[in-house]
Amino acid sequence: MNCMTAQYVDETKFRGLVRQRSRILYSYTSFLANHEDPYRVLTRPLAGIILSQSIQLEELVDFYGAQNNRRWARFRSFVATLKRFSDVLYELIHIKYSIPEYRIEEESQQFEQNTDDAISYIKNIVHNAANQFVEHCIRLEIDSKPIEILEDEIDEHILEGKLKYDHERRHVVEVGKIVTFLGTSFLNMIADTSLKAIVEGDKPFDNESYSISPISEEKLRMLEHNFHNMQCNYDTYVSKTDTESHDESLPVLRGHVSVVFHLLTIAVSLSHYYERHLSEYRDPTQEFKGQLVDPSGLLEKLSDYCIHYIRNYVNSAKNLCQNMIKKYSEQGEITVPVPRYRGFHVRPSTLIALIANHYGSDLKMDMLGEEYDARSPLELFRANEAINSEKRKGLNREVLNLDINRKVDSNTDMRIIVNDLVMTLADQGKMMIYDHPLEISPDINERKEATLIDTIRDEVARLLAVGKVDIVTDLQAHFRGDKRVLEDIKLLAHYGYGEDNHGNNIPLPPSLEYLRK
């Protein structure tokens, strides 16, 4: 067997390479570590420099396998900590200065205060990481003479005002189409099964419950990606258009999407750091990292700041989108068959109401001369009274049409007569049988006072009421409302309202998958 012999890098040469490539990061972290007022100088420009340099240095040492080397693993971890939290700090400061432009009203003052608290918390981590990084560089003998740093280089001067908006705006003809496209895209996005628990949950988590919470780096990253796409769609179709200037709800939506996107970026970084370095699955060689970041404090910021405000502003944006869809809604009408299996029972009624509530739209159903509020499953349940009444009338007609002329005597077994009748109607496609064999009432032969027709009709009506059989009808329901809602209901009806003729669950098309979430 031929074995490849690993070629190891020369330690002295590697140390010299790292010393050379880490000089800028070492200089700025030394400046921060030794400054009398580190929180004041830890500005966005300084965070950006630390971020840029730590990214390059991490890539360098990873190329040589530092994460698997006992001597260099800690160095690599300090660099990763600087990279992760300088990035978070940069995002937080961006949020702080952008709050007025986000045009968020709910808890805006409290949000600003909590953002300042989060900035202080992260600055403390970056400062401590800078201290330990400098000390570790000295231990590894890769420290070098720092370059001179002037505070003016890293001071962030915030000027008042904005540049004049004199860019030509694009004209949009189909305003309603674009607005409803954005609103519908947002509503469909937050209805995703894997993300719903994040945006709708209300339970905080801590160090013990994190592993069983719906929050994870993977899911947060998916949501971050979706919100980035939403932001891109807005910038592609709405930014710099006359529509944006005429409808004040659009910039508000853009602000909500933007702040949630930045909060998700921070949440991804915090969850990544926790799962990679602080959770129970962390590499034993990384235990020293607890000196830098307290797991409980990190999860508190993830839960009480990031997730809390993500949920707040997602729900605000949801209401905004539903109102926008209402504003630009196009009204229409459709007529669809009544669900074949037991009419508007739990499944079809719930799915129809979910469609209406998903879009935040009014929806009315007319059937047999009565109007129902289709946003409420209970309202649709009520329609079954009229449906069942029609079915009983249809049953009476069918029984009479069979022209049963039998003499009832002491030897007549009514169970056979009822069973034969049901089978005949089933063969004619006028009745569905859900239970084989049929369980006819054992006392049916004792009903001597009733006529043959009445006995048969009463027994079949009982089987209908307990769900053993059903009368096939051609009843139709008429819906009135937003065309987007009606399109989904029409598609739902085409797919049997999510069930087959026996009431079994069946798949829905991709465009209706939000109903299963």
C-alpha positions, 0 to 999 in steps of 0.5 A: 500500500502506498501512503502519501506523506504529509508535508508540514509547513516550516514553523519559523517561516509560517510565524514570519508570514503570519507576523507580516499579514497580521501587522495591520490587525495587530496595530488596530487591536493594540490601539483599541486595547490600550486606549483610555476610552475604547468604547468611544473610538470603537466606531464603524470605521474601526469595526470595518477595518478589524472586520476586513483584516480579520477576514483576510487573516482567518482565510490565511491561517485556515489555508494552512490548517490552523484550526487543527493545530494546538499551537495555532487553534487559539490564535485562529479562534481569536481572529474568528471572534474579532471577525464575527463581533466586529461584523455584528457591531458594524450592523448594529451601528448601521441600524442605529443611524438608520432608524429614522429612515426605517419609518417604524413606529411600533416601539421605536424609542424602545428599539433605539434604546435596546439597540444602544444597549446591544452596541455596548454589549458587543463593544465590550466583547470586541474590546476584550477580544482585542486585548486577548488577541494582542496578548496571544500575538505576544505569546506566539512571538508574532507581535510587531511594531504597530503602525501609527494610527490617528484617531481622525482616521477612524472617527465617524463624522455624521453630517446632517441632511441627505443629498438632494434627490434629483434622479429621474423617476421611472414611470410605472403603469400597473401600480396595483400589479406591482404593489400586490406582487410585493405584498403577496410575495411577503405574505407567502414568504413568512408563511413558510413552514420552516420559518413560521415558528421564528416569526410567530413564536413568542417563547424566549429561550436560554442556554438550556432550551436553545437546542429545542427552540425553533431558532437555529443558524440554519433557519435564520440564514434561510429567513435572511436570504428570503428577506434579502430577496424581498429587498432586492425585489423592491429595489428592482420594481419600486425604487426610483419610480413615481409609484414610490412617491405616490404611495407612502406605504411602500417606503414604510414596507421597504424600511420594515423589510430592511430593518428585519434583514439587518436584524437577521444578519446579526441573529445569524452571526450570534447563532453561528457563534453560539453553535460553533463555539459555545454550545454543548457541541463545541470543540473541547479545544475551544473551551477558553472562549468562555472567557470572552463571551458568556453563553447566557448573555449572547442568547439573551441578546439573540432572543430579547433583542434580535428575535423580539424585534424581528417578530415585531416588525415582521408582523407590522409588515404583514399588516401593512402588506394586507392593507396594501393588497386590499387597497389595490384589490380587484374584485371578482366572482367565481362559482365552484362545486361544493366539497364532495365529502361531507360539504364544508366540514373542517378541512375545506372550511379551514383552508378557504378561511386560511386563503382569505386571512392569508391575504387579509381580504374580505370574502363572501360566499353565497349558496342556496339564497344565504350569504356567509363570511368565508373568512370564518370556518364556523360561518362555513360550517353553518352552510352544511345545514343547507347542504344537508337539507338539500341532500335529504331532499335529493335522497327522498327523490331518489327513494321515490324514483326507485318505486319500491313496491314491496309488501312488508310482512313478518319475513321481510328483512329491512336491513337487506332492503336498505342495503340493496337500495344504498348499493343501487344508488352507489352503482348509479353514482348518486351515493358514496359509501364510506363504511363497508359493510354497512351497519344497519340499525339492528332494530329496523325490523321492529318499526312496524308502525312506519311505512316502507318508504319512511323506514328506508328514508329514515335509516339512510338519513341516519347513515348520512348523519353519522358519516357512513354514506353521503349523497352526491350532489351538484351543489355549487357555491358562489364566492365574491372577493379579491381576484387573488383570493378567488384564484386560489379558491378556484385552484383549491376546489380543482384539487378537491379542497385538499381531500379525495372523495373519501375525505383522505388528505391529498397534496396541494399544488406548490402555489397553495403549499402555504395552506399546509404550513 
